């Protein structure tokens, strides 16, 4: 997804490494924003190394495959506990990937073990983990790839307002 976003192409021969870093300048509301994008290894072999890259993150893009129930279930079972432990309070954009394959009848016939995740399930997961956004995308077709990163930028530049709890009998006091 990162290569697709930064190069506007789908890499057919890309082999993921342990950690990939990308940089992109994006214009947001008339201002140029420099993005430092880190793609970390999800494999179990890197469980101890991966969290070292979390320090200083402003937002996480947590992706799962829309054609893999195991990938979807790992959001709550593996990734959320890890992110809450190593980077509590950092917002998460939940992303369903491989949107082009979810409705591809031939792909589903050829891969009988694929269990498509629908939009409702994605939204349910978003609510469960408290993510401000859920987006489905396809790096292959570029569908919604830009929207994923726009949502991540927006949540950092314009964080959602915290709901204020009103306490009975107490007056508000603002110290500047």
C-alpha positions in Angstrom: 0.0 0.0 0.0 2.9 2.4 0.8 4.6 1.8 -2.6 1.2 2.2 -4.3 0.6 5.5 -2.5 4.1 7.0 -3.0 4.6 5.9 -6.6 1.0 5.6 -7.9 1.9 2.1 -9.3 1.2 -1.4 -8.1 4.5 -3.3 -7.7 4.2 -6.8 -9.2 7.6 -7.8 -8.1 7.9 -6.2 -4.7 9.4 -8.3 -2.0 8.8 -6.9 1.5 11.8 -6.3 3.8 11.9 -6.1 7.5 11.3 -2.4 7.6 10.7 0.0 4.7 10.8 3.8 5.1 9.2 6.2 2.6 8.9 9.9 2.5 6.2 11.9 0.8 5.3 15.6 0.6 1.6 16.2 0.5 -0.4 19.4 0.2 -3.1 19.5 2.9 -5.4 22.6 3.1 -2.8 24.6 1.2 0.1 23.6 3.4 2.8 21.1 2.5 3.1 18.3 5.0 6.1 16.0 5.0 5.1 12.4 5.8 7.6 9.9 7.2 6.0 6.5 6.4 7.2 3.3 8.0 6.2 -0.1 6.9 7.0 -2.7 9.6 7.2 -6.4 9.3 4.2 -8.3 10.6 5.9 -11.7 10.8 6.2 -13.3 14.2 10.0 -13.4 13.8 10.0 -9.6 14.3 7.8 -9.3 17.3 10.6 -8.0 19.5 12.1 -5.7 16.9 8.9 -4.1 15.4 7.9 -2.1 18.5 11.1 -0.2 18.4 9.7 1.7 15.4 6.6 2.8 17.2 8.2 5.6 19.2 7.2 9.0 17.9 4.4 7.7 15.6 1.5 10.2 15.2 -0.9 7.7 13.7 -1.0 4.0 12.8 -2.5 2.6 9.7 -3.6 -0.9 10.7 -4.3 -3.0 7.6 -5.9 -6.4 7.2 -6.9 -8.4 4.2 -10.5 -8.3 3.1 -10.1 -11.9 1.9 -8.7 -13.4 5.0 -10.7 -14.0 8.2 -7.5 -14.8 10.1 -6.0 -11.4 9.1 -9.2 -9.7 10.2 -9.3 -11.5 13.6 -5.6 -10.6 14.2 -6.6 -7.0 14.4 -8.2 -7.5 17.8 -6.1 -10.5 18.9 -2.6 -9.4 18.0 -2.3 -5.8 16.7 -4.5 -3.8 19.0 -2.9 -5.3 22.2 0.5 -4.7 20.8 -0.2 -1.1 19.8 -2.0 -0.3 23.1 1.0 -1.7 25.0 3.8 0.1 23.1 2.0 3.2 21.8 -1.1 3.9 24.0 -3.3 6.8 22.8 -1.9 6.9 19.3 -4.8 7.0 16.8 -5.4 4.1 14.4 -6.8 4.2 10.9 -8.3 0.7 10.2 -7.9 -0.4 6.6 -9.3 -3.4 4.7 -7.0 -4.2 1.8 -7.4 -6.2 -1.4 -10.8 -4.7 -2.1 -10.5 -5.7 -5.8 -10.4 -9.4 -4.8 -13.3 -9.4 -2.3 -15.9 -9.4 -5.1 -13.8 -11.3 -7.6 -15.8 -14.5 -8.2 -13.0 -16.2 -10.1 -10.5 -15.5 -7.3 -13.0 -16.8 -4.7 -13.5 -20.0 -6.7 -9.8 -20.5 -7.2 -9.1 -19.8 -3.4 -11.9 -21.7 -1.7 -10.4 -21.0 1.7 -10.7 -17.2 1.3 -13.4 -15.8 3.6 -14.3 -12.3 2.5 -14.9 -9.7 5.2 -17.7 -7.3 4.4 -17.9 -3.6 5.1 -20.2 -4.1 8.1 -17.7 -6.3 9.7 -15.0 -3.7 9.1 -17.1 -1.0 10.7 -17.8 -3.3 13.7 -14.1 -3.8 14.2 -13.5 0.0 13.8 -16.0 0.6 16.7 -14.5 -2.2 18.8 -11.0 -0.8 18.6 -12.0 2.8 18.8 -10.5 3.8 15.4 -11.7 7.2 14.0 -11.9 5.8 10.5 -12.3 2.6 8.5 -11.5 2.5 4.8 -11.4 -0.3 2.3 -8.9 0.0 -0.5 -7.1 -1.8 -3.3 -3.4 -1.1 -4.0 -3.7 -2.9 -7.3 -6.5 -0.6 -8.7 -5.5 2.4 -6.5 -9.1 2.6 -5.3 -9.2 4.6 -2.0 -5.4 4.3 -1.4 -5.1 8.1 -1.3 -8.2 8.2 1.1 -6.3 6.0 3.6 -3.4 8.4 3.9 -5.7 11.5 3.8 -7.6 10.1 6.8 -4.3 9.5 8.6 -3.1 13.0 7.9 -6.5 14.5 8.9 -6.6 12.6 12.3 -3.1 14.1 13.1 -3.7 17.6 11.9 -7.4 17.8 13.1 -7.7 15.3 15.9 -11.3 14.5 16.9 -12.5 16.7 19.8 -12.7 14.9 23.1 -16.1 14.8 24.7 -16.2 16.9 27.8 -17.7 15.3 30.8 -20.0 17.7 32.7 -19.9 17.4 36.4 -22.9 18.4 38.5 -22.3 21.4 40.7 -18.9 22.3 39.4 -18.1 25.4 37.4 -15.7 25.4 34.5 -12.3 27.2 34.9 -9.9 27.8 32.1 -6.3 28.8 32.9 -4.3 30.2 30.0 
